[in-house]
Amino acid sequence: MISLREAIIVEGRYDKIKLSGIVDTPVIETGGFRLFKDREKQSLIRRIAEKRGILILTDSDSAGFVIRNFLRGAVGNADIKHAYIPQLKGKEKRKPESSKEGLLGVEGVSDEVIIEAIRRSGAEIIGESDNKPRGEITKPDLYELGLTGRTNSAALRQSLLKELGMPSYLTTNALLSALNCLYSLEELKELLKTLT
């Protein structure tokens, strides 16, 4: 079990149950899209983000990204980190059929996948000394690397997303956020060399 400074925000009850055996930190469930109308929960999450920071861990499907983006706007400039689970095909054991997009959610992936996503997010793991912040990758860096604003940028971005096991529909801002969770600029440059 790992202890975090940040509280973790998840979509639902089963995600919270899954994380209770993995992390020692408060885990707040959004209730899915109900969060959009629940001003009290939004206020609570905002206060937690200001006090100790939050780590958003949603499913890698389109609904998860809608919730993630809503939270980003609702919380404002408070301390937010993002953990991304890879897009893995499958079905949760408790469900009779797979999700609309056929992807495993937080509750369906292994503990190791979740722990790796948390480690890559830059969350502060209590008791570990290797919590050094990385240098930020910027939008101009994405342009210089050919990931935006170039003739072949869309194809290169898709190759990168596929290599990382990330959703193919990430916006440039979401991609930038994810890359800053996962890589330094030098590591990204090395990764891109393997794709071209």
mmCIF file of the C-alpha atoms, coordinates in Angstrom:
data_MODEL
# 
_entry.id   MODEL 
# 
loop_
_atom_site.group_PDB 
_atom_site.id 
_atom_site.type_symbol 
_atom_site.label_atom_id 
_atom_site.label_alt_id 
_atom_site.label_comp_id 
_atom_site.label_asym_id 
_atom_site.label_entity_id 
_atom_site.label_seq_id 
_atom_site.pdbx_PDB_ins_code 
_atom_site.Cartn_x 
_atom_site.Cartn_y 
_atom_site.Cartn_z 
_atom_site.occupancy 
_atom_site.B_iso_or_equiv 
_atom_site.pdbx_formal_charge 
_atom_site.auth_seq_id 
_atom_site.auth_comp_id 
_atom_site.auth_asym_id 
_atom_site.auth_atom_id 
_atom_site.pdbx_PDB_model_num 
ATOM 1   C CA . MET A 1 1   ? 0.000   0.000  0.000   1.00 0.00 ? 1   MET A CA 1 
ATOM 2   C CA . ILE A 1 2   ? 1.286   3.464  -0.851  1.00 0.00 ? 2   ILE A CA 1 
ATOM 3   C CA . SER A 1 3   ? 0.534   6.682  1.035   1.00 0.00 ? 3   SER A CA 1 
ATOM 4   C CA . LEU A 1 4   ? -0.105  9.887  -0.887  1.00 0.00 ? 4   LEU A CA 1 
ATOM 5   C CA . ARG A 1 5   ? -0.284  13.539 0.052   1.00 0.00 ? 5   ARG A CA 1 
ATOM 6   C CA . GLU A 1 6   ? -2.993  14.148 -2.553  1.00 0.00 ? 6   GLU A CA 1 
ATOM 7   C CA . ALA A 1 7   ? -6.562  12.866 -2.295  1.00 0.00 ? 7   ALA A CA 1 
ATOM 8   C CA . ILE A 1 8   ? -7.682  10.741 -5.251  1.00 0.00 ? 8   ILE A CA 1 
ATOM 9   C CA . ILE A 1 9   ? -10.803 11.551 -7.257  1.00 0.00 ? 9   ILE A CA 1 
ATOM 10  C CA . VAL A 1 10  ? -12.488 8.597  -9.006  1.00 0.00 ? 10  VAL A CA 1 
ATOM 11  C CA . GLU A 1 11  ? -15.740 8.149  -10.900 1.00 0.00 ? 11  GLU A CA 1 
ATOM 12  C CA . GLY A 1 12  ? -17.649 5.579  -8.874  1.00 0.00 ? 12  GLY A CA 1 
ATOM 13  C CA . ARG A 1 13  ? -18.085 3.350  -5.863  1.00 0.00 ? 13  ARG A CA 1 
ATOM 14  C CA . TYR A 1 14  ? -16.316 0.303  -7.332  1.00 0.00 ? 14  TYR A CA 1 
ATOM 15  C CA . ASP A 1 15  ? -13.304 2.432  -8.279  1.00 0.00 ? 15  ASP A CA 1 
ATOM 16  C CA . LYS A 1 16  ? -13.175 3.642  -4.673  1.00 0.00 ? 16  LYS A CA 1 
ATOM 17  C CA . ILE A 1 17  ? -13.391 0.072  -3.361  1.00 0.00 ? 17  ILE A CA 1 
ATOM 18  C CA . LYS A 1 18  ? -10.568 -0.997 -5.702  1.00 0.00 ? 18  LYS A CA 1 
ATOM 19  C CA . LEU A 1 19  ? -8.304  1.838  -4.513  1.00 0.00 ? 19  LEU A CA 1 
ATOM 20  C CA . SER A 1 20  ? -8.999  1.214  -0.818  1.00 0.00 ? 20  SER A CA 1 
ATOM 21  C CA . GLY A 1 21  ? -6.663  -1.791 -0.952  1.00 0.00 ? 21  GLY A CA 1 
ATOM 22  C CA . ILE A 1 22  ? -3.932  0.035  -2.861  1.00 0.00 ? 22  ILE A CA 1 
ATOM 23  C CA . VAL A 1 23  ? -3.565  3.543  -1.445  1.00 0.00 ? 23  VAL A CA 1 
ATOM 24  C CA . ASP A 1 24  ? -3.603  5.185  1.938   1.00 0.00 ? 24  ASP A CA 1 
ATOM 25  C CA . THR A 1 25  ? -5.243  8.526  1.169   1.00 0.00 ? 25  THR A CA 1 
ATOM 26  C CA . PRO A 1 26  ? -8.809  9.827  0.970   1.00 0.00 ? 26  PRO A CA 1 
ATOM 27  C CA . VAL A 1 27  ? -10.600 8.601  -2.156  1.00 0.00 ? 27  VAL A CA 1 
ATOM 28  C CA . ILE A 1 28  ? -13.547 10.729 -3.314  1.00 0.00 ? 28  ILE A CA 1 
ATOM 29  C CA . GLU A 1 29  ? -16.054 9.412  -5.831  1.00 0.00 ? 29  GLU A CA 1 
ATOM 30  C CA . THR A 1 30  ? -17.753 11.831 -8.213  1.00 0.00 ? 30  THR A CA 1 
ATOM 31  C CA . GLY A 1 31  ? -20.835 9.719  -8.813  1.00 0.00 ? 31  GLY A CA 1 
ATOM 32  C CA . GLY A 1 32  ? -20.140 9.954  -12.531 1.00 0.00 ? 32  GLY A CA 1 
ATOM 33  C CA . PHE A 1 33  ? -21.981 12.729 -14.347 1.00 0.00 ? 33  PHE A CA 1 
ATOM 34  C CA . ARG A 1 34  ? -23.986 13.577 -11.200 1.00 0.00 ? 34  ARG A CA 1 
ATOM 35  C CA . LEU A 1 35  ? -20.987 15.677 -10.240 1.00 0.00 ? 35  LEU A CA 1 
ATOM 36  C CA . PHE A 1 36  ? -21.998 18.249 -12.872 1.00 0.00 ? 36  PHE A CA 1 
ATOM 37  C CA . LYS A 1 37  ? -25.058 19.261 -10.809 1.00 0.00 ? 37  LYS A CA 1 
ATOM 38  C CA . ASP A 1 38  ? -23.710 18.528 -7.330  1.00 0.00 ? 38  ASP A CA 1 
ATOM 39  C CA . ARG A 1 39  ? -22.429 21.929 -6.186  1.00 0.00 ? 39  ARG A CA 1 
ATOM 40  C CA . GLU A 1 40  ? -21.632 20.647 -2.701  1.00 0.00 ? 40  GLU A CA 1 
ATOM 41  C CA . LYS A 1 41  ? -19.376 17.871 -4.008  1.00 0.00 ? 41  LYS A CA 1 
ATOM 42  C CA . GLN A 1 42  ? -17.698 20.346 -6.368  1.00 0.00 ? 42  GLN A CA 1 
ATOM 43  C CA . SER A 1 43  ? -17.068 22.667 -3.428  1.00 0.00 ? 43  SER A CA 1 
ATOM 44  C CA . LEU A 1 44  ? -15.672 19.802 -1.345  1.00 0.00 ? 44  LEU A CA 1 
ATOM 45  C CA . ILE A 1 45  ? -13.306 18.729 -4.128  1.00 0.00 ? 45  ILE A CA 1 
ATOM 46  C CA . ARG A 1 46  ? -12.199 22.342 -4.627  1.00 0.00 ? 46  ARG A CA 1 
ATOM 47  C CA . ARG A 1 47  ? -11.407 22.721 -0.897  1.00 0.00 ? 47  ARG A CA 1 
ATOM 48  C CA . ILE A 1 48  ? -9.501  19.416 -0.843  1.00 0.00 ? 48  ILE A CA 1 
ATOM 49  C CA . ALA A 1 49  ? -7.517  20.478 -3.926  1.00 0.00 ? 49  ALA A CA 1 
ATOM 50  C CA . GLU A 1 50  ? -6.550  23.753 -2.254  1.00 0.00 ? 50  GLU A CA 1 
ATOM 51  C CA . LYS A 1 51  ? -5.641  22.083 1.053   1.00 0.00 ? 51  LYS A CA 1 
ATOM 52  C CA . ARG A 1 52  ? -3.739  18.937 0.019   1.00 0.00 ? 52  ARG A CA 1 
ATOM 53  C CA . GLY A 1 53  ? -4.029  18.600 -3.770  1.00 0.00 ? 53  GLY A CA 1 
ATOM 54  C CA . ILE A 1 54  ? -5.979  16.064 -5.798  1.00 0.00 ? 54  ILE A CA 1 
ATOM 55  C CA . LEU A 1 55  ? -5.042  13.286 -8.165  1.00 0.00 ? 55  LEU A CA 1 
ATOM 56  C CA . ILE A 1 56  ? -7.687  12.621 -10.814 1.00 0.00 ? 56  ILE A CA 1 
ATOM 57  C CA . LEU A 1 57  ? -7.921  8.942  -11.801 1.00 0.00 ? 57  LEU A CA 1 
ATOM 58  C CA . THR A 1 58  ? -10.804 8.314  -14.192 1.00 0.00 ? 58  THR A CA 1 
ATOM 59  C CA . ASP A 1 59  ? -11.462 5.584  -16.734 1.00 0.00 ? 59  ASP A CA 1 
ATOM 60  C CA . SER A 1 60  ? -9.708  5.945  -20.084 1.00 0.00 ? 60  SER A CA 1 
ATOM 61  C CA . ASP A 1 61  ? -12.989 6.111  -22.015 1.00 0.00 ? 61  ASP A CA 1 
ATOM 62  C CA . SER A 1 62  ? -14.648 9.281  -23.331 1.00 0.00 ? 62  SER A CA 1 
ATOM 63  C CA . ALA A 1 63  ? -16.893 9.635  -20.237 1.00 0.00 ? 63  ALA A CA 1 
ATOM 64  C CA . GLY A 1 64  ? -13.831 9.558  -17.990 1.00 0.00 ? 64  GLY A CA 1 
ATOM 65  C CA . PHE A 1 65  ? -12.229 12.365 -19.974 1.00 0.00 ? 65  PHE A CA 1 
ATOM 66  C CA . VAL A 1 66  ? -15.409 14.468 -19.838 1.00 0.00 ? 66  VAL A CA 1 
ATOM 67  C CA . ILE A 1 67  ? -15.392 14.153 -16.027 1.00 0.00 ? 67  ILE A CA 1 
ATOM 68  C CA . ARG A 1 68  ? -11.638 14.839 -15.878 1.00 0.00 ? 68  ARG A CA 1 
ATOM 69  C CA . ASN A 1 69  ? -12.002 18.003 -17.966 1.00 0.00 ? 69  ASN A CA 1 
ATOM 70  C CA . PHE A 1 70  ? -14.999 19.171 -15.932 1.00 0.00 ? 70  PHE A CA 1 
ATOM 71  C CA . LEU A 1 71  ? -12.978 18.788 -12.730 1.00 0.00 ? 71  LEU A CA 1 
ATOM 72  C CA . ARG A 1 72  ? -10.086 20.724 -14.226 1.00 0.00 ? 72  ARG A CA 1 
ATOM 73  C CA . GLY A 1 73  ? -12.444 23.652 -14.838 1.00 0.00 ? 73  GLY A CA 1 
ATOM 74  C CA . ALA A 1 74  ? -14.350 23.314 -11.561 1.00 0.00 ? 74  ALA A CA 1 
ATOM 75  C CA . VAL A 1 75  ? -11.251 23.239 -9.363  1.00 0.00 ? 75  VAL A CA 1 
ATOM 76  C CA . GLY A 1 76  ? -9.406  26.060 -11.085 1.00 0.00 ? 76  GLY A CA 1 
ATOM 77  C CA . ASN A 1 77  ? -5.736  26.657 -10.363 1.00 0.00 ? 77  ASN A CA 1 
ATOM 78  C CA . ALA A 1 78  ? -5.532  24.463 -7.271  1.00 0.00 ? 78  ALA A CA 1 
ATOM 79  C CA . ASP A 1 79  ? -3.055  21.575 -7.104  1.00 0.00 ? 79  ASP A CA 1 
ATOM 80  C CA . ILE A 1 80  ? -4.291  18.981 -9.622  1.00 0.00 ? 80  ILE A CA 1 
ATOM 81  C CA . LYS A 1 81  ? -2.365  15.999 -10.908 1.00 0.00 ? 81  LYS A CA 1 
ATOM 82  C CA . HIS A 1 82  ? -3.577  13.447 -13.431 1.00 0.00 ? 82  HIS A CA 1 
ATOM 83  C CA . ALA A 1 83  ? -3.054  9.686  -13.437 1.00 0.00 ? 83  ALA A CA 1 
ATOM 84  C CA . TYR A 1 84  ? -3.903  7.915  -16.679 1.00 0.00 ? 84  TYR A CA 1 
ATOM 85  C CA . ILE A 1 85  ? -4.625  4.223  -17.009 1.00 0.00 ? 85  ILE A CA 1 
ATOM 86  C CA . PRO A 1 86  ? -3.971  2.754  -20.448 1.00 0.00 ? 86  PRO A CA 1 
ATOM 87  C CA . GLN A 1 87  ? -6.768  1.865  -22.832 1.00 0.00 ? 87  GLN A CA 1 
ATOM 88  C CA . LEU A 1 88  ? -7.101  -1.874 -22.281 1.00 0.00 ? 88  LEU A CA 1 
ATOM 89  C CA . LYS A 1 89  ? -9.816  -3.908 -23.957 1.00 0.00 ? 89  LYS A CA 1 
ATOM 90  C CA . GLY A 1 90  ? -11.889 -6.041 -21.646 1.00 0.00 ? 90  GLY A CA 1 
ATOM 91  C CA . LYS A 1 91  ? -14.834 -6.327 -19.284 1.00 0.00 ? 91  LYS A CA 1 
ATOM 92  C CA . GLU A 1 92  ? -15.067 -5.892 -15.529 1.00 0.00 ? 92  GLU A CA 1 
ATOM 93  C CA . LYS A 1 93  ? -15.862 -9.148 -13.709 1.00 0.00 ? 93  LYS A CA 1 
ATOM 94  C CA . ARG A 1 94  ? -18.990 -7.800 -12.031 1.00 0.00 ? 94  ARG A CA 1 
ATOM 95  C CA . LYS A 1 95  ? -20.568 -6.608 -15.297 1.00 0.00 ? 95  LYS A CA 1 
ATOM 96  C CA . PRO A 1 96  ? -22.517 -8.874 -17.640 1.00 0.00 ? 96  PRO A CA 1 
ATOM 97  C CA . GLU A 1 97  ? -21.055 -7.171 -20.726 1.00 0.00 ? 97  GLU A CA 1 
ATOM 98  C CA . SER A 1 98  ? -18.244 -4.807 -21.587 1.00 0.00 ? 98  SER A CA 1 
ATOM 99  C CA . SER A 1 99  ? -18.634 -1.039 -21.580 1.00 0.00 ? 99  SER A CA 1 
ATOM 100 C CA . LYS A 1 100 ? -19.825 0.913  -24.602 1.00 0.00 ? 100 LYS A CA 1 
ATOM 101 C CA . GLU A 1 101 ? -16.232 1.437  -25.735 1.00 0.00 ? 101 GLU A CA 1 
ATOM 102 C CA . GLY A 1 102 ? -15.100 -2.058 -24.664 1.00 0.00 ? 102 GLY A CA 1 
ATOM 103 C CA . LEU A 1 103 ? -12.423 -0.756 -22.299 1.00 0.00 ? 103 LEU A CA 1 
ATOM 104 C CA . LEU A 1 104 ? -11.506 -1.691 -18.758 1.00 0.00 ? 104 LEU A CA 1 
ATOM 105 C CA . GLY A 1 105 ? -12.089 1.026  -16.204 1.00 0.00 ? 105 GLY A CA 1 
ATOM 106 C CA . VAL A 1 106 ? -10.180 1.768  -13.010 1.00 0.00 ? 106 VAL A CA 1 
ATOM 107 C CA . GLU A 1 107 ? -11.924 -1.086 -11.210 1.00 0.00 ? 107 GLU A CA 1 
ATOM 108 C CA . GLY A 1 108 ? -10.942 -3.569 -13.926 1.00 0.00 ? 108 GLY A CA 1 
ATOM 109 C CA . VAL A 1 109 ? -7.210  -2.985 -14.279 1.00 0.00 ? 109 VAL A CA 1 
ATOM 110 C CA . SER A 1 110 ? -4.581  -4.602 -12.085 1.00 0.00 ? 110 SER A CA 1 
ATOM 111 C CA . ASP A 1 111 ? -3.206  -3.013 -8.926  1.00 0.00 ? 111 ASP A CA 1 
ATOM 112 C CA . GLU A 1 112 ? 0.183   -2.757 -10.646 1.00 0.00 ? 112 GLU A CA 1 
ATOM 113 C CA . VAL A 1 113 ? -1.281  -0.692 -13.508 1.00 0.00 ? 113 VAL A CA 1 
ATOM 114 C CA . ILE A 1 114 ? -2.874  1.706  -11.018 1.00 0.00 ? 114 ILE A CA 1 
ATOM 115 C CA . ILE A 1 115 ? 0.298   2.028  -8.942  1.00 0.00 ? 115 ILE A CA 1 
ATOM 116 C CA . GLU A 1 116 ? 2.353   2.713  -12.076 1.00 0.00 ? 116 GLU A CA 1 
ATOM 117 C CA . ALA A 1 117 ? -0.160  5.380  -13.200 1.00 0.00 ? 117 ALA A CA 1 
ATOM 118 C CA . ILE A 1 118 ? 0.056   7.022  -9.766  1.00 0.00 ? 118 ILE A CA 1 
ATOM 119 C CA . ARG A 1 119 ? 3.855   6.958  -9.804  1.00 0.00 ? 119 ARG A CA 1 
ATOM 120 C CA . ARG A 1 120 ? 3.966   8.525  -13.268 1.00 0.00 ? 120 ARG A CA 1 
ATOM 121 C CA . SER A 1 121 ? 1.499   11.258 -12.291 1.00 0.00 ? 121 SER A CA 1 
ATOM 122 C CA . GLY A 1 122 ? 4.005   13.087 -10.125 1.00 0.00 ? 122 GLY A CA 1 
ATOM 123 C CA . ALA A 1 123 ? 1.878   12.573 -7.011  1.00 0.00 ? 123 ALA A CA 1 
ATOM 124 C CA . GLU A 1 124 ? 3.750   12.918 -3.744  1.00 0.00 ? 124 GLU A CA 1 
ATOM 125 C CA . ILE A 1 125 ? 4.242   9.434  -2.350  1.00 0.00 ? 125 ILE A CA 1 
ATOM 126 C CA . ILE A 1 126 ? 4.932   9.759  1.363   1.00 0.00 ? 126 ILE A CA 1 
ATOM 127 C CA . GLY A 1 127 ? 8.149   8.072  2.433   1.00 0.00 ? 127 GLY A CA 1 
ATOM 128 C CA . GLU A 1 128 ? 9.710   7.972  -1.035  1.00 0.00 ? 128 GLU A CA 1 
ATOM 129 C CA . SER A 1 129 ? 12.512  10.354 -1.822  1.00 0.00 ? 129 SER A CA 1 
ATOM 130 C CA . ASP A 1 130 ? 12.193  10.182 -5.621  1.00 0.00 ? 130 ASP A CA 1 
ATOM 131 C CA . ASN A 1 131 ? 9.412   12.741 -5.911  1.00 0.00 ? 131 ASN A CA 1 
ATOM 132 C CA . LYS A 1 132 ? 11.405  15.317 -7.831  1.00 0.00 ? 132 LYS A CA 1 
ATOM 133 C CA . PRO A 1 133 ? 9.345   17.442 -10.224 1.00 0.00 ? 133 PRO A CA 1 
ATOM 134 C CA . ARG A 1 134 ? 10.303  17.118 -13.871 1.00 0.00 ? 134 ARG A CA 1 
ATOM 135 C CA . GLY A 1 135 ? 10.932  19.990 -16.245 1.00 0.00 ? 135 GLY A CA 1 
ATOM 136 C CA . GLU A 1 136 ? 7.687   20.971 -17.917 1.00 0.00 ? 136 GLU A CA 1 
ATOM 137 C CA . ILE A 1 137 ? 7.055   20.099 -21.557 1.00 0.00 ? 137 ILE A CA 1 
ATOM 138 C CA . THR A 1 138 ? 5.444   23.114 -23.235 1.00 0.00 ? 138 THR A CA 1 
ATOM 139 C CA . LYS A 1 139 ? 3.254   23.701 -26.295 1.00 0.00 ? 139 LYS A CA 1 
ATOM 140 C CA . PRO A 1 140 ? 6.226   25.170 -28.190 1.00 0.00 ? 140 PRO A CA 1 
ATOM 141 C CA . ASP A 1 141 ? 8.080   21.919 -27.428 1.00 0.00 ? 141 ASP A CA 1 
ATOM 142 C CA . LEU A 1 142 ? 5.212   19.945 -28.995 1.00 0.00 ? 142 LEU A CA 1 
ATOM 143 C CA . TYR A 1 143 ? 5.486   22.133 -32.096 1.00 0.00 ? 143 TYR A CA 1 
ATOM 144 C CA . GLU A 1 144 ? 9.269   21.730 -32.286 1.00 0.00 ? 144 GLU A CA 1 
ATOM 145 C CA . LEU A 1 145 ? 8.892   17.955 -31.966 1.00 0.00 ? 145 LEU A CA 1 
ATOM 146 C CA . GLY A 1 146 ? 6.322   17.883 -34.778 1.00 0.00 ? 146 GLY A CA 1 
ATOM 147 C CA . LEU A 1 147 ? 3.376   16.898 -32.567 1.00 0.00 ? 147 LEU A CA 1 
ATOM 148 C CA . THR A 1 148 ? 1.382   20.044 -33.423 1.00 0.00 ? 148 THR A CA 1 
ATOM 149 C CA . GLY A 1 149 ? 1.137   22.530 -36.272 1.00 0.00 ? 149 GLY A CA 1 
ATOM 150 C CA . ARG A 1 150 ? 2.872   20.426 -38.919 1.00 0.00 ? 150 ARG A CA 1 
ATOM 151 C CA . THR A 1 151 ? 1.638   18.477 -41.925 1.00 0.00 ? 151 THR A CA 1 
ATOM 152 C CA . ASN A 1 152 ? 2.128   15.070 -40.300 1.00 0.00 ? 152 ASN A CA 1 
ATOM 153 C CA . SER A 1 153 ? 1.391   16.126 -36.687 1.00 0.00 ? 153 SER A CA 1 
ATOM 154 C CA . ALA A 1 154 ? -1.932  14.292 -36.349 1.00 0.00 ? 154 ALA A CA 1 
ATOM 155 C CA . ALA A 1 155 ? -0.423  10.991 -37.510 1.00 0.00 ? 155 ALA A CA 1 
ATOM 156 C CA . LEU A 1 156 ? 2.588   11.389 -35.203 1.00 0.00 ? 156 LEU A CA 1 
ATOM 157 C CA . ARG A 1 157 ? 0.318   12.202 -32.237 1.00 0.00 ? 157 ARG A CA 1 
ATOM 158 C CA . GLN A 1 158 ? -1.780  9.102  -32.957 1.00 0.00 ? 158 GLN A CA 1 
ATOM 159 C CA . SER A 1 159 ? 1.352   6.939  -33.125 1.00 0.00 ? 159 SER A CA 1 
ATOM 160 C CA . LEU A 1 160 ? 2.541   8.383  -29.820 1.00 0.00 ? 160 LEU A CA 1 
ATOM 161 C CA . LEU A 1 161 ? -0.844  7.865  -28.137 1.00 0.00 ? 161 LEU A CA 1 
ATOM 162 C CA . LYS A 1 162 ? -0.977  4.287  -29.391 1.00 0.00 ? 162 LYS A CA 1 
ATOM 163 C CA . GLU A 1 163 ? 2.562   3.628  -28.136 1.00 0.00 ? 163 GLU A CA 1 
ATOM 164 C CA . LEU A 1 164 ? 1.617   5.030  -24.709 1.00 0.00 ? 164 LEU A CA 1 
ATOM 165 C CA . GLY A 1 165 ? -1.683  3.100  -24.579 1.00 0.00 ? 165 GLY A CA 1 
ATOM 166 C CA . MET A 1 166 ? -3.601  6.351  -24.200 1.00 0.00 ? 166 MET A CA 1 
ATOM 167 C CA . PRO A 1 167 ? -6.966  7.348  -25.660 1.00 0.00 ? 167 PRO A CA 1 
ATOM 168 C CA . SER A 1 168 ? -6.765  8.406  -29.278 1.00 0.00 ? 168 SER A CA 1 
ATOM 169 C CA . TYR A 1 169 ? -9.039  11.408 -28.710 1.00 0.00 ? 169 TYR A CA 1 
ATOM 170 C CA . LEU A 1 170 ? -6.860  13.345 -26.250 1.00 0.00 ? 170 LEU A CA 1 
ATOM 171 C CA . THR A 1 171 ? -6.833  17.070 -26.961 1.00 0.00 ? 171 THR A CA 1 
ATOM 172 C CA . THR A 1 172 ? -3.497  18.838 -27.252 1.00 0.00 ? 172 THR A CA 1 
ATOM 173 C CA . ASN A 1 173 ? -3.891  20.226 -23.723 1.00 0.00 ? 173 ASN A CA 1 
ATOM 174 C CA . ALA A 1 174 ? -4.757  16.793 -22.307 1.00 0.00 ? 174 ALA A CA 1 
ATOM 175 C CA . LEU A 1 175 ? -1.823  15.248 -24.191 1.00 0.00 ? 175 LEU A CA 1 
ATOM 176 C CA . LEU A 1 176 ? 0.490   17.912 -22.779 1.00 0.00 ? 176 LEU A CA 1 
ATOM 177 C CA . SER A 1 177 ? -0.789  17.223 -19.265 1.00 0.00 ? 177 SER A CA 1 
ATOM 178 C CA . ALA A 1 178 ? -0.328  13.466 -19.703 1.00 0.00 ? 178 ALA A CA 1 
ATOM 179 C CA . LEU A 1 179 ? 3.163   13.829 -21.157 1.00 0.00 ? 179 LEU A CA 1 
ATOM 180 C CA . ASN A 1 180 ? 4.202   16.038 -18.238 1.00 0.00 ? 180 ASN A CA 1 
ATOM 181 C CA . CYS A 1 181 ? 2.987   13.291 -15.901 1.00 0.00 ? 181 CYS A CA 1 
ATOM 182 C CA . LEU A 1 182 ? 5.006   10.654 -17.714 1.00 0.00 ? 182 LEU A CA 1 
ATOM 183 C CA . TYR A 1 183 ? 8.145   12.105 -19.252 1.00 0.00 ? 183 TYR A CA 1 
ATOM 184 C CA . SER A 1 184 ? 10.784  14.785 -19.186 1.00 0.00 ? 184 SER A CA 1 
ATOM 185 C CA . LEU A 1 185 ? 11.422  16.635 -22.447 1.00 0.00 ? 185 LEU A CA 1 
ATOM 186 C CA . GLU A 1 186 ? 14.546  14.541 -23.069 1.00 0.00 ? 186 GLU A CA 1 
ATOM 187 C CA . GLU A 1 187 ? 12.656  11.278 -22.460 1.00 0.00 ? 187 GLU A CA 1 
ATOM 188 C CA . LEU A 1 188 ? 9.939   12.391 -24.882 1.00 0.00 ? 188 LEU A CA 1 
ATOM 189 C CA . LYS A 1 189 ? 12.533  13.187 -27.554 1.00 0.00 ? 189 LYS A CA 1 
ATOM 190 C CA . GLU A 1 190 ? 14.039  9.712  -27.164 1.00 0.00 ? 190 GLU A CA 1 
ATOM 191 C CA . LEU A 1 191 ? 10.597  8.085  -27.357 1.00 0.00 ? 191 LEU A CA 1 
ATOM 192 C CA . LEU A 1 192 ? 9.719   9.988  -30.525 1.00 0.00 ? 192 LEU A CA 1 
ATOM 193 C CA . LYS A 1 193 ? 12.933  8.773  -32.182 1.00 0.00 ? 193 LYS A CA 1 
ATOM 194 C CA . THR A 1 194 ? 11.605  5.212  -31.879 1.00 0.00 ? 194 THR A CA 1 
ATOM 195 C CA . LEU A 1 195 ? 8.350   6.183  -33.619 1.00 0.00 ? 195 LEU A CA 1 
ATOM 196 C CA . THR A 1 196 ? 9.820   7.905  -36.672 1.00 0.00 ? 196 THR A CA 1 
# 
